[in-house]
């Protein structure tokens, strides 16, 4: 993945609104590689003591740069006072464009004494999107993306390597979770994390997580929150409008990467029965890159009818997004039931392979069938 035009564009668009862009994502997701794709940028690795020495006098450092320079602070949370460094740039050197990277949300990093309200834009970098894979891999080889996952190092390996995933999990605990939150029960935390990976895409059940990990339910709650802050987990809330038979409280819990889901399940190949839930993960990644997080939901009623993703809009309109490997397998009854309650809005069916979007009639409703690459245009309309 030598060039990622979508993410370059997202960062450039964010700079038009704010002088500071906070680029976050799990370790080894490609933040450093992406940040080095800006030609002539001043790149600073904040892990190095020489970087701390160079920027010790923040005001003097910025004054030595070109007025419209791009400055990249990679792993900025390693510095002693990163929020002051960014605040001075935003307030006193507004023509600069700052890109700061980290492994969690900015607010979780204890060194940030200032949330930089009004000064920063935030971008979450997910594992490599399926739409980004098409120019690199055979478009029929979706099993490769599902099994290898989307961390670039693993994705580009000729064969999957279980040691990559196990070493990443150990490093994630040591360098992110323990450092950010001071969680000392390594065994309990990792049991919880693995259980969430095993159950990824299902309803969150704290009672089961507590029993499987040996942690109390309050502790399990705290750890789940930490995993969300550090981008290893995403909780998808239910969509509901007050119907008595709708699920209204329990979120779905999605792990950050299909490769880790496959790893903890012990899959050396992707079976037909595995593809559906893993495809949901890939579509969710794409939706999160283009839709505000607060607009994303799933829908389910107590009879088990379900819509994979629901995107809330304005004026009561809601968009349904269903994920299928085969477009003929859409659950007609679920769509019909949902639209009987919420008639306004488009219906989208996302499949791995579709040269261009097309419409078909399903359950008396018009449905747009497309691939993930088309979602960006569909949601910009």
N, C-alpha and C positions, 0 to 999 in steps of 0.2 A: 504494500500500500504506500507507494512512493509519493502519491499526490492525492489529496482528499478535497476536491473542489467544494463540496457542499459545506464542509466545516470551515474552510477558509472564508467562504461567503458569509456564513453565520457570524464569524468573529468580526469581519469587516462591517457588517450591518450593525452589530452591537456597538462598535466604536463610533458609529454615527450618532448614537444616542447617549453614550456614556464614555468618559475617558479611560475607565478601568474595566477590563473584562476579567472575570473570575472563571477560569476553565478548570472544572473538576471532573473526576472520574477515578475509578479504582486504579491501583498501581499496575503498570505495564499495559494499560489500555491504549497507549499511543500519544499521551499528552506531550511528551518531550519531542517526539518525532514531528507531530503536528506544529508545535511552536517553532521548530526550526525551518518550517516551510515559508517563512516570511523573509524575503531577501533583504539584506542590509540591516536587519534588525539587530539591536544590541541584546545579545543573549547572555543571561547570567544564571549559572547553576548555583542555587542558594545552599546546596550541600557543602560547597567549598569554602574554606576559611578565607581564601583570597577574595571571594565575592563580598563577604562581610566587611573586609578591610577596605575594599574599593568604594563601597557605598556608606561607609561610616558617617560621613558628613553628607546627609541626604541632599540638602540644598545645593552644595557644591557639586555633587555628582550630577544632578539634573542640569545644572548650568553649563556643564561641559558638553552636553549633547546638542545635536541639531534640534531646532525648534519643533519640527514635525517628526521626530524620531519615533520608531517603534521600540519599546523596551520590554523584554521578556524576563520575568522573574520565575524561574522554574523551581517548584517545590519551595515556595516563598515562606511557608510556615516554619521552615528550618531557621529563619532569622529571629532575632530577639524581639523586635518590635515591628512586625510587618505592616500593621494597620497604619502606623505613623508614616512609614515610607510611602504607602499608596495615597494617603490623605494629602501629603505635601505635593505629590505629583498632580493629583486632581485639582487641588485648590490654587497652586502657584504656577504650575506648568501645564495649563489646560490644553495646549497644542500637542502634547505628547500623547501617544497611544500606548497604554500599558496592558500587557497580558500577564496575568499571574496564575500559576497552576498549583493545584493541591489535590489531595486524595479524598477530601470530604467537603461538605458544605462549609462555607467560610465561617458561619456562626459557630460551628462546632470546634473550631480551632481556638484553644484557650488563649493563645497569644494575641488574638484580635480583640483589642479593647474598644475598637470603633467598628460598627457594622457597615460603614461607608454608605449609608443611606443616600440615595440620589446621585452617587458618584460611580456606581459600578453596575454592570450587567453581568448576569450569571448564565453560563452555558455548561450543561452536563454532557460530557463526551461518553457515549455508550460504547460497548464493543462494536467492532466493524459491522455496519448495517448490511443486510442482504442486498439492498440496492447498490451498495458500493462494491459488492463481489462480482457482479455481472461482467465488468470490463476485465477482470483478472482471471476468473475461473470459468470453466464450462458451466453455463447456466443450468444444466441438468444436474450438476453435482451439489445439490443442496444438502445431501447427507454429510458432505465434508464440512460445510459451515456449521451444521448442527452438532457434529461429533467433536470437531476440533475447537469449537467455540469461536469467539470473535476477538480475543486478545491477539494482536498481530503476530507475536512470536509463535504462538501455538497454531494459529490459522495457517501460517506459511510452512509449518513442518510437513514433510512428506508423509509421516505417520503420526498418529497420536502418541503422546508420551505421558504416561500416568504420573511420572515423577514431576513433570512440570506443574500439574494441578495440585499435587500434595505439597510441594515446596511453596507454591503460591499461597495456599491456605495457611501454612505455618508462618510465612512472612507477613501475611495480612494481619494475623493476630498480633505478632510481635511489633510490627512497625506502624500499624494503624489503630487497631482496637485498644491494645494495651497503652499505647502512647496517648491516644485521644481521650480515653475514658478511664484508664487506670484499672481495667478489669483484670483481676488476678487469678480467677478460677479458669485457667486455660482449658482444662479437660471438659468442664461443664459447658463453656462457651462453644468449643469446637463440636461437641455433641449436638448442641442446639443448632449450630450453623449447618451441619451435615443433614440434620433432620429437615430443616427448611429447604435445603437443596433437593432432598428426596421428595418432598411434598410440593415442590414448586408448581405454581399454577392452581393450587387448591385453596380452599377456604382456610384462613388462619385459625388454628385451634390451640389456645394457650394451655389448656388442660393437658392435651396430648404432648405438646412440646415440653411441658414441665415434667411429665412422667418419663419421657424418653431421654431427657438430658440430665435428670436428677436435680434440676434447679427449681426453686419456688416459682409460682406464677408471677409474683411481682418482679422477681429477678429476670424471668423470661421476657416480660414486658420491656424492661430496661434494655436488655440485650437486643431485642428486635428493633427498638428505637435506634440504638447505636448502629446496627447493621444498615438501617435506612439512611442515617446521616452519612455513613461512610460508603454509601452507594452499592452495597452488596445485595440489597433487598429493596423491592418496591411494593408498597401496599396499595392495591387498587380498590377503592371504596365502591359499594353498591349504589346503583342509581335507583331512586324510588320517588314516587309522587304521592305516597300516602295510601296506596292499595294495601288491603289487609293481608294479602297473600304474597307480598313481595319481601325478599330479603332486604333488611334495612340497616343492619349494623356490621355484620362480619365482612371484613375485607378479604380479598384474595392476596396471597403473598407470592410474588414472582422473584426468583433469583436473577441475578444480573447477567448470567451468561449460560448459554445452552451447553457449552463444553463441560462446565462444572456439574451441571445436572446429569449429563451422561456419565461423567466420571464417578460420581458417588453412587449411581445406579449400577455401575459395573458394565455398562454397555460398550462392547467393542465394535458393534455395528448398529445401525439404526433400523429397527423393525417397523413395519407398517403401523403397528399400534402406538409407537413412540412419536411418530412424525407430527401428529395433530397438536399435541401440547407443546412440542418444541417450536412448531410453526407459530403458535400463539406468541411465544416469547419474542420471535423475530419481528412479528408485526407490531407488538407492543413497543419494542425498541424504536421502530420507525415512527410510530405515533408520538412517542415521547419527544422525538426530535422536532416535531412540527406543531404539536397541540399543547396548550398550557396544561400543566399537571392537574390543576383544579377542575379541568373540564373532562378528565378521563374517568370512566367508571366501567363496571360490568353490570349486567342485570340478570336476576334469577328470581323465579317464584318458588313457592313451597311445593309445587308439583314437579320441580326439576327442569322446567323450561328455562332456557338461558340464552342470552346474547353475549358474545365474547367481550365486545367493547362498545360502550355508548359514549358518544361525545356530545356533551351539552352545549347548546348554542344560545342564540338570542331569540326572544319572542316565543319561547316555548318549543322551538324546533330542536330535535335531537337526531343525531346521525348514528345509525347502527353500523358496526363494523364486525363482520364475521370472518373467520379465518379457516380456510379449508384447503387441503392439498388438491382436492377434486371438487370443482364447482357444483357437481351434481349431488353432493352430499350435504347440502345446506338443510338444516332442520326447519322445514316449512312451518311447522306448528309453533315453534318459538317466535319466529318473525311475525306470524299472523296474530298471536296473542299479544306480543309487545305493541304492535301497531294498533291494536284495538283500544289500548289505553293511551298511547302517544302517537297519534296519526301524522303529525307534522315532522318532516325531516327526510333526508336521503337515506338510502340503504346501500352499503358498500360490501362487496364480497371480495376478500383479498386472497389471491392464489399465488403460488411461487412463480408461475410462468404465464405471462400474457403479453404479447407484443404491443398491444394497445388496449385501452379501456373499451368496453362495450356494454350495452344494456340488454337485460333480459327480464322477462316477467316471471316472478316467483311469488306464489301465494297472493295473487292479485296485486302485487306491489312491484314497481320498477326497481331493479337492482343493478348497480354498476359493478361489473366484474373487472378487476384490475390486479396488477402486481404492486409490490411495495414501492417501486420506482415511480408509480403514478400518483401515490397518495399526496405528495407535496403539491401538485397542481390541483388536485381535487379539493384540498382544504384551503387553497388560496382563492377559490372562486367567491 
